[in-house]
Amino acid sequence: MNRKHINIFIEGKVQGVWFRASTRRKALELGIKGLVKNLPDGRVYVEAEGTDEQLNSFTSWCKQGPELARVDRIEISEGPLKNFHDFDIVR
């Protein structure tokens, strides 16, 4: 199984709307490992590892986010595999 690592920056109304918790729930549902955290500039940052299929489903979800969120822009780039063991919310 060929796993990839992607970094995702999400802009919009993405803090204070349960974005991190919802992202973690979606990642676990899809079998994705990584992390999610709020950035000081108001964006959310995600590192995700999984197969192409898993990551495609996950990034599609990230473009919408949870119910109360409004995603204005999403930026995705590939990075080196870090072999995460879980999906964590970083505070």
PyMOL Python script that loads the backbone (N, CA, C, O; Angstrom):
from pymol import cmd

cmd.read_pdbstr("""\
ATOM      1  N   MET A   1       0.859  -1.190   0.000  1.00  0.00           N
ATOM      2  CA  MET A   1       0.000   0.000   0.000  1.00  0.00           C
ATOM      3  C   MET A   1       0.898   1.244   0.000  1.00  0.00           C
ATOM      4  O   MET A   1       1.711   1.436   0.904  1.00  0.00           O
ATOM      5  N   ASN A   2       0.741   2.055  -0.994  1.00  0.00           N
ATOM      6  CA  ASN A   2       1.577   3.240  -1.165  1.00  0.00           C
ATOM      7  C   ASN A   2       0.989   4.428  -0.411  1.00  0.00           C
ATOM      8  O   ASN A   2      -0.054   4.956  -0.795  1.00  0.00           O
ATOM      9  N   ARG A   3       1.654   4.844   0.656  1.00  0.00           N
ATOM     10  CA  ARG A   3       1.163   5.953   1.467  1.00  0.00           C
ATOM     11  C   ARG A   3       1.862   7.246   1.084  1.00  0.00           C
ATOM     12  O   ARG A   3       3.033   7.246   0.703  1.00  0.00           O
ATOM     13  N   LYS A   4       1.125   8.351   1.191  1.00  0.00           N
ATOM     14  CA  LYS A   4       1.647   9.681   0.889  1.00  0.00           C
ATOM     15  C   LYS A   4       1.434  10.599   2.080  1.00  0.00           C
ATOM     16  O   LYS A   4       0.605  10.334   2.951  1.00  0.00           O
ATOM     17  N   HIS A   5       2.201  11.684   2.101  1.00  0.00           N
ATOM     18  CA  HIS A   5       2.065  12.710   3.142  1.00  0.00           C
ATOM     19  C   HIS A   5       1.682  14.018   2.455  1.00  0.00           C
ATOM     20  O   HIS A   5       2.319  14.430   1.485  1.00  0.00           O
ATOM     21  N   ILE A   6       0.640  14.664   2.965  1.00  0.00           N
ATOM     22  CA  ILE A   6       0.279  15.985   2.448  1.00  0.00           C
ATOM     23  C   ILE A   6       0.139  16.981   3.595  1.00  0.00           C
ATOM     24  O   ILE A   6      -0.223  16.627   4.717  1.00  0.00           O
ATOM     25  N   ASN A   7       0.441  18.238   3.272  1.00  0.00           N
ATOM     26  CA  ASN A   7       0.248  19.361   4.200  1.00  0.00           C
ATOM     27  C   ASN A   7      -0.911  20.179   3.641  1.00  0.00           C
ATOM     28  O   ASN A   7      -0.969  20.449   2.442  1.00  0.00           O
ATOM     29  N   ILE A   8      -1.826  20.568   4.516  1.00  0.00           N
ATOM     30  CA  ILE A   8      -3.011  21.313   4.082  1.00  0.00           C
ATOM     31  C   ILE A   8      -3.157  22.568   4.938  1.00  0.00           C
ATOM     32  O   ILE A   8      -3.166  22.496   6.167  1.00  0.00           O
ATOM     33  N   PHE A   9      -3.271  23.712   4.276  1.00  0.00           N
ATOM     34  CA  PHE A   9      -3.602  24.961   4.965  1.00  0.00           C
ATOM     35  C   PHE A   9      -5.021  25.314   4.579  1.00  0.00           C
ATOM     36  O   PHE A   9      -5.348  25.352   3.393  1.00  0.00           O
ATOM     37  N   ILE A  10      -5.876  25.576   5.567  1.00  0.00           N
ATOM     38  CA  ILE A  10      -7.286  25.857   5.316  1.00  0.00           C
ATOM     39  C   ILE A  10      -7.605  27.249   5.851  1.00  0.00           C
ATOM     40  O   ILE A  10      -7.375  27.546   7.023  1.00  0.00           O
ATOM     41  N   GLU A  11      -8.143  28.104   4.965  1.00  0.00           N
ATOM     42  CA  GLU A  11      -8.487  29.477   5.330  1.00  0.00           C
ATOM     43  C   GLU A  11      -9.993  29.669   5.286  1.00  0.00           C
ATOM     44  O   GLU A  11     -10.701  28.974   4.558  1.00  0.00           O
ATOM     45  N   GLY A  12     -10.472  30.626   6.079  1.00  0.00           N
ATOM     46  CA  GLY A  12     -11.894  30.957   6.123  1.00  0.00           C
ATOM     47  C   GLY A  12     -12.337  31.070   7.567  1.00  0.00           C
ATOM     48  O   GLY A  12     -11.550  31.417   8.448  1.00  0.00           O
ATOM     49  N   LYS A  13     -13.608  30.774   7.802  1.00  0.00           N
ATOM     50  CA  LYS A  13     -14.112  30.732   9.180  1.00  0.00           C
ATOM     51  C   LYS A  13     -13.891  29.299   9.661  1.00  0.00           C
ATOM     52  O   LYS A  13     -14.782  28.452   9.603  1.00  0.00           O
ATOM     53  N   VAL A  14     -12.656  29.061  10.142  1.00  0.00           N
ATOM     54  CA  VAL A  14     -12.265  27.684  10.457  1.00  0.00           C
ATOM     55  C   VAL A  14     -11.786  27.505  11.905  1.00  0.00           C
ATOM     56  O   VAL A  14     -11.384  26.407  12.290  1.00  0.00           O
ATOM     57  N   GLN A  15     -11.827  28.569  12.702  1.00  0.00           N
ATOM     58  CA  GLN A  15     -11.510  28.427  14.124  1.00  0.00           C
ATOM     59  C   GLN A  15     -12.758  28.768  14.930  1.00  0.00           C
ATOM     60  O   GLN A  15     -13.512  29.677  14.584  1.00  0.00           O
ATOM     61  N   GLY A  16     -12.958  28.019  16.015  1.00  0.00           N
ATOM     62  CA  GLY A  16     -14.139  28.232  16.853  1.00  0.00           C
ATOM     63  C   GLY A  16     -15.395  27.589  16.278  1.00  0.00           C
ATOM     64  O   GLY A  16     -16.510  27.922  16.680  1.00  0.00           O
ATOM     65  N   VAL A  17     -15.210  26.662  15.332  1.00  0.00           N
ATOM     66  CA  VAL A  17     -16.367  25.992  14.700  1.00  0.00           C
ATOM     67  C   VAL A  17     -16.205  24.468  14.734  1.00  0.00           C
ATOM     68  O   VAL A  17     -16.767  23.754  13.904  1.00  0.00           O
ATOM     69  N   TRP A  18     -15.427  23.985  15.707  1.00  0.00           N
ATOM     70  CA  TRP A  18     -15.178  22.543  15.878  1.00  0.00           C
ATOM     71  C   TRP A  18     -14.450  21.934  14.689  1.00  0.00           C
ATOM     72  O   TRP A  18     -14.616  20.749  14.399  1.00  0.00           O
ATOM     73  N   PHE A  19     -13.643  22.738  13.996  1.00  0.00           N
ATOM     74  CA  PHE A  19     -12.941  22.234  12.809  1.00  0.00           C
ATOM     75  C   PHE A  19     -11.936  21.135  13.163  1.00  0.00           C
ATOM     76  O   PHE A  19     -11.891  20.099  12.500  1.00  0.00           O
ATOM     77  N   ARG A  20     -11.129  21.361  14.211  1.00  0.00           N
ATOM     78  CA  ARG A  20     -10.102  20.369  14.563  1.00  0.00           C
ATOM     79  C   ARG A  20     -10.722  19.040  14.980  1.00  0.00           C
ATOM     80  O   ARG A  20     -10.297  17.982  14.515  1.00  0.00           O
ATOM     81  N   ALA A  21     -11.723  19.090  15.851  1.00  0.00           N
ATOM     82  CA  ALA A  21     -12.361  17.850  16.317  1.00  0.00           C
ATOM     83  C   ALA A  21     -13.037  17.115  15.157  1.00  0.00           C
ATOM     84  O   ALA A  21     -12.955  15.890  15.061  1.00  0.00           O
ATOM     85  N   SER A  22     -13.700  17.864  14.283  1.00  0.00           N
ATOM     86  CA  SER A  22     -14.370  17.254  13.128  1.00  0.00           C
ATOM     87  C   SER A  22     -13.356  16.665  12.154  1.00  0.00           C
ATOM     88  O   SER A  22     -13.594  15.614  11.559  1.00  0.00           O
ATOM     89  N   THR A  23     -12.219  17.352  11.995  1.00  0.00           N
ATOM     90  CA  THR A  23     -11.161  16.867  11.108  1.00  0.00           C
ATOM     91  C   THR A  23     -10.595  15.560  11.635  1.00  0.00           C
ATOM     92  O   THR A  23     -10.369  14.620  10.873  1.00  0.00           O
ATOM     93  N   ARG A  24     -10.365  15.503  12.945  1.00  0.00           N
ATOM     94  CA  ARG A  24      -9.843  14.271  13.557  1.00  0.00           C
ATOM     95  C   ARG A  24     -10.829  13.119  13.380  1.00  0.00           C
ATOM     96  O   ARG A  24     -10.435  12.005  13.034  1.00  0.00           O
ATOM     97  N   ARG A  25     -12.106  13.390  13.618  1.00  0.00           N
ATOM     98  CA  ARG A  25     -13.135  12.354  13.471  1.00  0.00           C
ATOM     99  C   ARG A  25     -13.159  11.816  12.034  1.00  0.00           C
ATOM    100  O   ARG A  25     -13.230  10.605  11.822  1.00  0.00           O
ATOM    101  N   LYS A  26     -13.098  12.721  11.051  1.00  0.00           N
ATOM    102  CA  LYS A  26     -13.116  12.319   9.642  1.00  0.00           C
ATOM    103  C   LYS A  26     -11.863  11.516   9.297  1.00  0.00           C
ATOM    104  O   LYS A  26     -11.942  10.504   8.600  1.00  0.00           O
ATOM    105  N   ALA A  27     -10.703  11.971   9.787  1.00  0.00           N
ATOM    106  CA  ALA A  27      -9.446  11.267   9.519  1.00  0.00           C
ATOM    107  C   ALA A  27      -9.488   9.841  10.070  1.00  0.00           C
ATOM    108  O   ALA A  27      -9.098   8.897   9.382  1.00  0.00           O
ATOM    109  N   LEU A  28      -9.959   9.686  11.305  1.00  0.00           N
ATOM    110  CA  LEU A  28     -10.036   8.361  11.917  1.00  0.00           C
ATOM    111  C   LEU A  28     -11.011   7.469  11.153  1.00  0.00           C
ATOM    112  O   LEU A  28     -10.761   6.276  10.977  1.00  0.00           O
ATOM    113  N   GLU A  29     -12.103   8.039  10.708  1.00  0.00           N
ATOM    114  CA  GLU A  29     -13.104   7.310   9.925  1.00  0.00           C
ATOM    115  C   GLU A  29     -12.475   6.777   8.622  1.00  0.00           C
ATOM    116  O   GLU A  29     -12.792   5.672   8.181  1.00  0.00           O
ATOM    117  N   LEU A  30     -11.589   7.569   8.020  1.00  0.00           N
ATOM    118  CA  LEU A  30     -10.966   7.191   6.751  1.00  0.00           C
ATOM    119  C   LEU A  30      -9.658   6.407   6.913  1.00  0.00           C
ATOM    120  O   LEU A  30      -9.095   5.927   5.929  1.00  0.00           O
ATOM    121  N   GLY A  31      -9.174   6.279   8.160  1.00  0.00           N
ATOM    122  CA  GLY A  31      -7.924   5.566   8.392  1.00  0.00           C
ATOM    123  C   GLY A  31      -6.680   6.407   8.119  1.00  0.00           C
ATOM    124  O   GLY A  31      -5.613   5.873   7.818  1.00  0.00           O
ATOM    125  N   ILE A  32      -6.827   7.716   8.227  1.00  0.00           N
ATOM    126  CA  ILE A  32      -5.719   8.643   7.975  1.00  0.00           C
ATOM    127  C   ILE A  32      -4.993   8.964   9.271  1.00  0.00           C
ATOM    128  O   ILE A  32      -5.622   9.129  10.317  1.00  0.00           O
ATOM    129  N   LYS A  33      -3.673   9.054   9.204  1.00  0.00           N
ATOM    130  CA  LYS A  33      -2.846   9.416  10.354  1.00  0.00           C
ATOM    131  C   LYS A  33      -2.314  10.827  10.135  1.00  0.00           C
ATOM    132  O   LYS A  33      -2.178  11.271   8.995  1.00  0.00           O
ATOM    133  N   GLY A  34      -2.010  11.538  11.234  1.00  0.00           N
ATOM    134  CA  GLY A  34      -1.452  12.880  11.098  1.00  0.00           C
ATOM    135  C   GLY A  34      -1.795  13.768  12.265  1.00  0.00           C
ATOM    136  O   GLY A  34      -1.873  13.320  13.409  1.00  0.00           O
ATOM    137  N   LEU A  35      -2.003  15.057  11.958  1.00  0.00           N
ATOM    138  CA  LEU A  35      -2.314  16.030  13.006  1.00  0.00           C
ATOM    139  C   LEU A  35      -3.084  17.208  12.424  1.00  0.00           C
ATOM    140  O   LEU A  35      -3.086  17.450  11.217  1.00  0.00           O
ATOM    141  N   VAL A  36      -3.736  17.928  13.324  1.00  0.00           N
ATOM    142  CA  VAL A  36      -4.437  19.160  12.955  1.00  0.00           C
ATOM    143  C   VAL A  36      -4.198  20.182  14.053  1.00  0.00           C
ATOM    144  O   VAL A  36      -4.195  19.840  15.235  1.00  0.00           O
ATOM    145  N   LYS A  37      -3.994  21.451  13.659  1.00  0.00           N
ATOM    146  CA  LYS A  37      -3.823  22.498  14.668  1.00  0.00           C
ATOM    147  C   LYS A  37      -4.275  23.843  14.118  1.00  0.00           C
ATOM    148  O   LYS A  37      -4.270  24.078  12.910  1.00  0.00           O
ATOM    149  N   ASN A  38      -4.667  24.723  15.043  1.00  0.00           N
ATOM    150  CA  ASN A  38      -4.988  26.100  14.688  1.00  0.00           C
ATOM    151  C   ASN A  38      -3.683  26.874  14.560  1.00  0.00           C
ATOM    152  O   ASN A  38      -2.743  26.639  15.319  1.00  0.00           O
ATOM    153  N   LEU A  39      -3.625  27.789  13.612  1.00  0.00           N
ATOM    154  CA  LEU A  39      -2.475  28.664  13.466  1.00  0.00           C
ATOM    155  C   LEU A  39      -2.821  30.044  14.012  1.00  0.00           C
ATOM    156  O   LEU A  39      -3.992  30.424  14.018  1.00  0.00           O
ATOM    157  N   PRO A  40      -1.820  30.809  14.475  1.00  0.00           N
ATOM    158  CA  PRO A  40      -2.068  32.141  15.037  1.00  0.00           C
ATOM    159  C   PRO A  40      -2.743  33.095  14.051  1.00  0.00           C
ATOM    160  O   PRO A  40      -3.413  34.038  14.471  1.00  0.00           O
ATOM    161  N   ASP A  41      -2.576  32.864  12.743  1.00  0.00           N
ATOM    162  CA  ASP A  41      -3.170  33.762  11.744  1.00  0.00           C
ATOM    163  C   ASP A  41      -4.620  33.421  11.388  1.00  0.00           C
ATOM    164  O   ASP A  41      -5.193  34.017  10.476  1.00  0.00           O
ATOM    165  N   GLY A  42      -5.214  32.460  12.111  1.00  0.00           N
ATOM    166  CA  GLY A  42      -6.623  32.134  11.885  1.00  0.00           C
ATOM    167  C   GLY A  42      -6.861  30.950  10.971  1.00  0.00           C
ATOM    168  O   GLY A  42      -7.997  30.502  10.820  1.00  0.00           O
ATOM    169  N   ARG A  43      -5.801  30.436  10.358  1.00  0.00           N
ATOM    170  CA  ARG A  43      -5.961  29.258   9.501  1.00  0.00           C
ATOM    171  C   ARG A  43      -5.870  27.984  10.333  1.00  0.00           C
ATOM    172  O   ARG A  43      -5.482  28.009  11.501  1.00  0.00           O
ATOM    173  N   VAL A  44      -6.238  26.870   9.702  1.00  0.00           N
ATOM    174  CA  VAL A  44      -6.051  25.547  10.287  1.00  0.00           C
ATOM    175  C   VAL A  44      -5.003  24.837   9.437  1.00  0.00           C
ATOM    176  O   VAL A  44      -5.020  24.925   8.209  1.00  0.00           O
ATOM    177  N   TYR A  45      -4.091  24.132  10.105  1.00  0.00           N
ATOM    178  CA  TYR A  45      -3.032  23.393   9.426  1.00  0.00           C
ATOM    179  C   TYR A  45      -3.206  21.906   9.693  1.00  0.00           C
ATOM    180  O   TYR A  45      -3.426  21.490  10.830  1.00  0.00           O
ATOM    181  N   VAL A  46      -3.106  21.111   8.634  1.00  0.00           N
ATOM    182  CA  VAL A  46      -3.277  19.661   8.747  1.00  0.00           C
ATOM    183  C   VAL A  46      -2.103  18.965   8.076  1.00  0.00           C
ATOM    184  O   VAL A  46      -1.668  19.363   6.995  1.00  0.00           O
ATOM    185  N   GLU A  47      -1.595  17.927   8.720  1.00  0.00           N
ATOM    186  CA  GLU A  47      -0.678  17.000   8.072  1.00  0.00           C
ATOM    187  C   GLU A  47      -1.401  15.673   8.045  1.00  0.00           C
ATOM    188  O   GLU A  47      -1.888  15.205   9.075  1.00  0.00           O
ATOM    189  N   ALA A  48      -1.477  15.060   6.869  1.00  0.00           N
ATOM    190  CA  ALA A  48      -2.238  13.822   6.720  1.00  0.00           C
ATOM    191  C   ALA A  48      -1.451  12.797   5.919  1.00  0.00           C
ATOM    192  O   ALA A  48      -0.794  13.129   4.933  1.00  0.00           O
ATOM    193  N   GLU A  49      -1.529  11.547   6.359  1.00  0.00           N
ATOM    194  CA  GLU A  49      -0.878  10.452   5.648  1.00  0.00           C
ATOM    195  C   GLU A  49      -1.863   9.332   5.390  1.00  0.00           C
ATOM    196  O   GLU A  49      -2.608   8.912   6.275  1.00  0.00           O
ATOM    197  N   GLY A  50      -1.848   8.860   4.153  1.00  0.00           N
ATOM    198  CA  GLY A  50      -2.731   7.773   3.763  1.00  0.00           C
ATOM    199  C   GLY A  50      -2.521   7.446   2.303  1.00  0.00           C
ATOM    200  O   GLY A  50      -1.598   7.950   1.664  1.00  0.00           O
ATOM    201  N   THR A  51      -3.387   6.596   1.782  1.00  0.00           N
ATOM    202  CA  THR A  51      -3.331   6.239   0.369  1.00  0.00           C
ATOM    203  C   THR A  51      -3.949   7.376  -0.445  1.00  0.00           C
ATOM    204  O   THR A  51      -4.611   8.252   0.110  1.00  0.00           O
ATOM    205  N   ASP A  52      -3.731   7.358  -1.757  1.00  0.00           N
ATOM    206  CA  ASP A  52      -4.344   8.365  -2.637  1.00  0.00           C
ATOM    207  C   ASP A  52      -5.848   8.425  -2.434  1.00  0.00           C
ATOM    208  O   ASP A  52      -6.425   9.507  -2.330  1.00  0.00           O
ATOM    209  N   GLU A  53      -6.480   7.263  -2.378  1.00  0.00           N
ATOM    210  CA  GLU A  53      -7.937   7.195  -2.221  1.00  0.00           C
ATOM    211  C   GLU A  53      -8.381   7.840  -0.903  1.00  0.00           C
ATOM    212  O   GLU A  53      -9.324   8.631  -0.879  1.00  0.00           O
ATOM    213  N   GLN A  54      -7.692   7.494   0.191  1.00  0.00           N
ATOM    214  CA  GLN A  54      -8.020   8.060   1.506  1.00  0.00           C
ATOM    215  C   GLN A  54      -7.827   9.581   1.494  1.00  0.00           C
ATOM    216  O   GLN A  54      -8.685  10.331   1.961  1.00  0.00           O
ATOM    217  N   LEU A  55      -6.690  10.020   0.954  1.00  0.00           N
ATOM    218  CA  LEU A  55      -6.372  11.448   0.958  1.00  0.00           C
ATOM    219  C   LEU A  55      -7.314  12.243   0.049  1.00  0.00           C
ATOM    220  O   LEU A  55      -7.655  13.383   0.366  1.00  0.00           O
ATOM    221  N   ASN A  56      -7.735  11.659  -1.069  1.00  0.00           N
ATOM    222  CA  ASN A  56      -8.698  12.337  -1.950  1.00  0.00           C
ATOM    223  C   ASN A  56     -10.023  12.561  -1.237  1.00  0.00           C
ATOM    224  O   ASN A  56     -10.602  13.644  -1.322  1.00  0.00           O
ATOM    225  N   SER A  57     -10.505  11.539  -0.536  1.00  0.00           N
ATOM    226  CA  SER A  57     -11.756  11.675   0.234  1.00  0.00           C
ATOM    227  C   SER A  57     -11.599  12.718   1.331  1.00  0.00           C
ATOM    228  O   SER A  57     -12.490  13.536   1.559  1.00  0.00           O
ATOM    229  N   PHE A  58     -10.459  12.680   2.002  1.00  0.00           N
ATOM    230  CA  PHE A  58     -10.190  13.592   3.111  1.00  0.00           C
ATOM    231  C   PHE A  58     -10.098  15.043   2.633  1.00  0.00           C
ATOM    232  O   PHE A  58     -10.688  15.931   3.248  1.00  0.00           O
ATOM    233  N   THR A  59      -9.367  15.294   1.546  1.00  0.00           N
ATOM    234  CA  THR A  59      -9.227  16.673   1.056  1.00  0.00           C
ATOM    235  C   THR A  59     -10.568  17.205   0.541  1.00  0.00           C
ATOM    236  O   THR A  59     -10.858  18.394   0.672  1.00  0.00           O
ATOM    237  N   SER A  60     -11.378  16.325  -0.044  1.00  0.00           N
ATOM    238  CA  SER A  60     -12.727  16.751  -0.462  1.00  0.00           C
ATOM    239  C   SER A  60     -13.523  17.225   0.739  1.00  0.00           C
ATOM    240  O   SER A  60     -14.224  18.235   0.669  1.00  0.00           O
ATOM    241  N   TRP A  61     -13.413  16.488   1.855  1.00  0.00           N
ATOM    242  CA  TRP A  61     -14.118  16.882   3.078  1.00  0.00           C
ATOM    243  C   TRP A  61     -13.557  18.211   3.592  1.00  0.00           C
ATOM    244  O   TRP A  61     -14.320  19.085   4.003  1.00  0.00           O
ATOM    245  N   CYS A  62     -12.224  18.369   3.571  1.00  0.00           N
ATOM    246  CA  CYS A  62     -11.587  19.594   4.075  1.00  0.00           C
ATOM    247  C   CYS A  62     -12.042  20.842   3.312  1.00  0.00           C
ATOM    248  O   CYS A  62     -12.061  21.939   3.870  1.00  0.00           O
ATOM    249  N   LYS A  63     -12.407  20.673   2.044  1.00  0.00           N
ATOM    250  CA  LYS A  63     -12.861  21.814   1.236  1.00  0.00           C
ATOM    251  C   LYS A  63     -14.218  22.337   1.710  1.00  0.00           C
ATOM    252  O   LYS A  63     -14.585  23.474   1.414  1.00  0.00           O
ATOM    253  N   GLN A  64     -14.967  21.500   2.449  1.00  0.00           N
ATOM    254  CA  GLN A  64     -16.255  21.900   3.023  1.00  0.00           C
ATOM    255  C   GLN A  64     -16.115  22.179   4.520  1.00  0.00           C
ATOM    256  O   GLN A  64     -16.565  23.208   5.022  1.00  0.00           O
ATOM    257  N   GLY A  65     -15.482  21.240   5.215  1.00  0.00           N
ATOM    258  CA  GLY A  65     -15.339  21.346   6.662  1.00  0.00           C
ATOM    259  C   GLY A  65     -16.630  20.993   7.374  1.00  0.00           C
ATOM    260  O   GLY A  65     -17.593  20.557   6.745  1.00  0.00           O
ATOM    261  N   PRO A  66     -16.651  21.184   8.695  1.00  0.00           N
ATOM    262  CA  PRO A  66     -17.864  20.893   9.462  1.00  0.00           C
ATOM    263  C   PRO A  66     -18.959  21.927   9.177  1.00  0.00           C
ATOM    264  O   PRO A  66     -18.728  22.944   8.522  1.00  0.00           O
ATOM    265  N   GLU A  67     -20.123  21.640   9.675  1.00  0.00           N
ATOM    266  CA  GLU A  67     -21.330  22.422   9.391  1.00  0.00           C
ATOM    267  C   GLU A  67     -21.189  23.927   9.601  1.00  0.00           C
ATOM    268  O   GLU A  67     -21.649  24.705   8.765  1.00  0.00           O
ATOM    269  N   LEU A  68     -20.562  24.355  10.697  1.00  0.00           N
ATOM    270  CA  LEU A  68     -20.486  25.780  11.029  1.00  0.00           C
ATOM    271  C   LEU A  68     -19.334  26.521  10.342  1.00  0.00           C
ATOM    272  O   LEU A  68     -19.240  27.746  10.413  1.00  0.00           O
ATOM    273  N   ALA A  69     -18.468  25.764   9.680  1.00  0.00           N
ATOM    274  CA  ALA A  69     -17.281  26.364   9.048  1.00  0.00           C
ATOM    275  C   ALA A  69     -17.620  26.968   7.685  1.00  0.00           C
ATOM    276  O   ALA A  69     -18.622  26.630   7.056  1.00  0.00           O
ATOM    277  N   ARG A  70     -16.736  27.882   7.257  1.00  0.00           N
ATOM    278  CA  ARG A  70     -16.797  28.401   5.881  1.00  0.00           C
ATOM    279  C   ARG A  70     -15.371  28.360   5.352  1.00  0.00           C
ATOM    280  O   ARG A  70     -14.514  29.123   5.799  1.00  0.00           O
ATOM    281  N   VAL A  71     -15.121  27.473   4.402  1.00  0.00           N
ATOM    282  CA  VAL A  71     -13.783  27.344   3.838  1.00  0.00           C
ATOM    283  C   VAL A  71     -13.682  28.236   2.610  1.00  0.00           C
ATOM    284  O   VAL A  71     -14.414  28.060   1.636  1.00  0.00           O
ATOM    285  N   ASP A  72     -12.755  29.203   2.671  1.00  0.00           N
ATOM    286  CA  ASP A  72     -12.559  30.129   1.548  1.00  0.00           C
ATOM    287  C   ASP A  72     -11.444  29.657   0.623  1.00  0.00           C
ATOM    288  O   ASP A  72     -11.506  29.860  -0.589  1.00  0.00           O
ATOM    289  N   ARG A  73     -10.433  29.031   1.198  1.00  0.00           N
ATOM    290  CA  ARG A  73      -9.267  28.643   0.398  1.00  0.00           C
ATOM    291  C   ARG A  73      -8.577  27.461   1.056  1.00  0.00           C
ATOM    292  O   ARG A  73      -8.501  27.369   2.281  1.00  0.00           O
ATOM    293  N   ILE A  74      -8.081  26.565   0.229  1.00  0.00           N
ATOM    294  CA  ILE A  74      -7.338  25.406   0.734  1.00  0.00           C
ATOM    295  C   ILE A  74      -6.084  25.242  -0.121  1.00  0.00           C
ATOM    296  O   ILE A  74      -6.137  25.326  -1.349  1.00  0.00           O
ATOM    297  N   GLU A  75      -4.969  25.010   0.541  1.00  0.00           N
ATOM    298  CA  GLU A  75      -3.687  24.870  -0.140  1.00  0.00           C
ATOM    299  C   GLU A  75      -3.085  23.522   0.264  1.00  0.00           C
ATOM    300  O   GLU A  75      -2.892  23.249   1.448  1.00  0.00           O
ATOM    301  N   ILE A  76      -2.793  22.688  -0.730  1.00  0.00           N
ATOM    302  CA  ILE A  76      -2.299  21.331  -0.464  1.00  0.00           C
ATOM    303  C   ILE A  76      -0.930  21.140  -1.107  1.00  0.00           C
ATOM    304  O   ILE A  76      -0.734  21.470  -2.277  1.00  0.00           O
ATOM    305  N   SER A  77       0.012  20.607  -0.341  1.00  0.00           N
ATOM    306  CA  SER A  77       1.326  20.279  -0.908  1.00  0.00           C
ATOM    307  C   SER A  77       1.780  18.933  -0.354  1.00  0.00           C
ATOM    308  O   SER A  77       1.398  18.540   0.748  1.00  0.00           O
ATOM    309  N   GLU A  78       2.601  18.235  -1.135  1.00  0.00           N
ATOM    310  CA  GLU A  78       3.134  16.956  -0.672  1.00  0.00           C
ATOM    311  C   GLU A  78       4.390  17.172   0.148  1.00  0.00           C
ATOM    312  O   GLU A  78       5.111  18.149  -0.052  1.00  0.00           O
ATOM    313  N   GLY A  79       4.650  16.264   1.066  1.00  0.00           N
ATOM    314  CA  GLY A  79       5.842  16.332   1.901  1.00  0.00           C
ATOM    315  C   GLY A  79       6.374  14.931   2.154  1.00  0.00           C
ATOM    316  O   GLY A  79       5.777  13.950   1.709  1.00  0.00           O
ATOM    317  N   PRO A  80       7.491  14.828   2.865  1.00  0.00           N
ATOM    318  CA  PRO A  80       8.061  13.512   3.176  1.00  0.00           C
ATOM    319  C   PRO A  80       7.215  12.778   4.212  1.00  0.00           C
ATOM    320  O   PRO A  80       6.670  13.394   5.128  1.00  0.00           O
ATOM    321  N   LEU A  81       7.111  11.487   4.064  1.00  0.00           N
ATOM    322  CA  LEU A  81       6.350  10.643   4.979  1.00  0.00           C
ATOM    323  C   LEU A  81       6.946  10.727   6.388  1.00  0.00           C
ATOM    324  O   LEU A  81       8.161  10.620   6.559  1.00  0.00           O
ATOM    325  N   LYS A  82       6.092  10.916   7.392  1.00  0.00           N
ATOM    326  CA  LYS A  82       6.552  10.989   8.781  1.00  0.00           C
ATOM    327  C   LYS A  82       6.124   9.772   9.589  1.00  0.00           C
ATOM    328  O   LYS A  82       6.536   9.605  10.737  1.00  0.00           O
ATOM    329  N   ASN A  83       5.290   8.918   8.984  1.00  0.00           N
ATOM    330  CA  ASN A  83       4.813   7.688   9.634  1.00  0.00           C
ATOM    331  C   ASN A  83       4.151   7.938  10.985  1.00  0.00           C
ATOM    332  O   ASN A  83       4.532   7.351  11.998  1.00  0.00           O
ATOM    333  N   PHE A  84       3.149   8.821  10.982  1.00  0.00           N
ATOM    334  CA  PHE A  84       2.351   9.071  12.188  1.00  0.00           C
ATOM    335  C   PHE A  84       1.673   7.767  12.625  1.00  0.00           C
ATOM    336  O   PHE A  84       1.382   6.901  11.801  1.00  0.00           O
ATOM    337  N   HIS A  85       1.427   7.644  13.927  1.00  0.00           N
ATOM    338  CA  HIS A  85       0.766   6.449  14.463  1.00  0.00           C
ATOM    339  C   HIS A  85      -0.701   6.686  14.777  1.00  0.00           C
ATOM    340  O   HIS A  85      -1.455   5.734  14.979  1.00  0.00           O
ATOM    341  N   ASP A  86      -1.111   7.945  14.818  1.00  0.00           N
ATOM    342  CA  ASP A  86      -2.476   8.302  15.182  1.00  0.00           C
ATOM    343  C   ASP A  86      -2.830   9.597  14.468  1.00  0.00           C
ATOM    344  O   ASP A  86      -2.059  10.082  13.641  1.00  0.00           O
ATOM    345  N   PHE A  87      -3.983  10.155  14.779  1.00  0.00           N
ATOM    346  CA  PHE A  87      -4.325  11.480  14.267  1.00  0.00           C
ATOM    347  C   PHE A  87      -4.604  12.349  15.476  1.00  0.00           C
ATOM    348  O   PHE A  87      -5.578  12.127  16.196  1.00  0.00           O
ATOM    349  N   ASP A  88      -3.750  13.343  15.703  1.00  0.00           N
ATOM    350  CA  ASP A  88      -3.806  14.144  16.923  1.00  0.00           C
ATOM    351  C   ASP A  88      -4.249  15.577  16.678  1.00  0.00           C
ATOM    352  O   ASP A  88      -4.011  16.156  15.619  1.00  0.00           O
ATOM    353  N   ILE A  89      -4.898  16.122  17.686  1.00  0.00           N
ATOM    354  CA  ILE A  89      -5.190  17.554  17.720  1.00  0.00           C
ATOM    355  C   ILE A  89      -4.064  18.191  18.509  1.00  0.00           C
ATOM    356  O   ILE A  89      -3.847  17.850  19.672  1.00  0.00           O
ATOM    357  N   VAL A  90      -3.344  19.116  17.886  1.00  0.00           N
ATOM    358  CA  VAL A  90      -2.242  19.807  18.544  1.00  0.00           C
ATOM    359  C   VAL A  90      -2.753  21.151  19.067  1.00  0.00           C
ATOM    360  O   VAL A  90      -3.342  21.935  18.323  1.00  0.00           O
ATOM    361  N   ARG A  91      -2.521  21.401  20.339  1.00  0.00           N
ATOM    362  CA  ARG A  91      -3.003  22.646  20.960  1.00  0.00           C
ATOM    363  C   ARG A  91      -1.903  23.682  20.984  1.00  0.00           C
ATOM    364  O   ARG A  91      -2.114  24.795  21.467  1.00  0.00           O
TER     365      ARG A  91
END
""", "prot")
cmd.dss("prot")
cmd.show_as("cartoon", "prot")
cmd.util.cbc("prot")
cmd.orient("prot")
